[in-house]
Amino acid sequence: MQNIVILAGNIGQTPETRSTQGGTKITHFTLATSRPRYSEGKVVRDENGHRVQDTEWHRITAFNGLGKTIDEHCSTGMKVLVRGRIHYTKWTDQQGVDRYGCEIIAETVDFLSRVKQTENSEGKFIDDEDIPF
């Protein structure tokens, strides 16, 4: 059996990177996915006839090189495809209450929209065709 997840959506939170004491870089961002709302087996529509969408938020975690690429080239609103695995965590908070969390550990992230422009060492802006992967 395998633990595989594939999500396509929009980045909802600017990626943030931190380093562990051991030097591992960890990048986190949120991803919004949407699906049509159903009621009694039919798609729900608003007063203008548009489909009503339900949005779900996912916490995405990437490590080291993949995380660095995401941190440098992704921004809020970009469309990405994340392939990875579901990871559940359990911890006890300061009040002694058991807490649970779920995140997606990214193995690959494909850019589905243009990446943010970054400035190179010569002061010129580069776009996605110039990024070395």
ABEGO torsion letter per residue (X at the ends): XBBBBBBBBBBABBBBBBBBAAGBBBBBBBBBBBBBBBBGGBBBBBAAGBBBBBBBBBBBBBBEAAAAAAAAABBBGBBBBBBBBBBBBBBBBAAGBBBBBBBBBBABBBBABBBBBBBBAAGBBBBAAABBX
